[in-house]
Amino acid sequence: MTGDPPPSSPHDPGAEHALRIERRWASVAVLIVIFLIVMAAVAGVHQATMPQLKLELVDPRTLHVSGEFIESNLGTAVEPDGSVTVRAIGQQYSFVPQCIVVPTDTVVHFRATSGDVVHGFLIDGTNLNTMLIPGFISTATARFSTPIESHMPCHEYCGVGHEGMWGKVKVIDKAAFEKLAADRRRLTCVD
Ligand SMILES: [Cu+2]
């Protein structure tokens, strides 16, 4: 009989120790994955079953007749606190207004909804991206530091005319905007 078994033997105490440690760390990794899956499931169920924060409803059948989204109320308005609010509607197959104008260096609140089916509201080159769902008011807040001109395509398939549904957003210098806003209650850049 010779002494110790060769190093590769399964009875090598060093190899067994390494195997135990590997198994231990593998269980830690599996536990982390299980924890993340449970966390995602709980968060998903919670979000699906609880009312969303600041859920604002609107009747899509009377949008054009009364309330916040009547035609004369659409476009960009200056608020008493200096911020601006943009109100818009998405409908098959255009946005109203078709061209939105906002100032630089100003807090801009977007409030939009849909008059018919689900549409998308996205401003190219920014992280502003939301859905317009009939019956709900979608809100987003942004601040633009430089003047830009961006496209605003609908990004939710909304019917045969979807590909032609897009608007424009013009961010203009704050001083120029204030000049424009001086004698108008609602602004758009629709020619
Ligand atoms: Cu669309």
Boltz pocket constraint, residues with backbone or C-beta under 6 A from the ligand:
constraints:
  - pocket:
      binder: B
      contacts: [[A, 118], [A, 119], [A, 120], [A, 154], [A, 155], [A, 156], [A, 157], [A, 158], [A, 159], [A, 162], [A, 163], [A, 165]]
      max_distance: 6.0
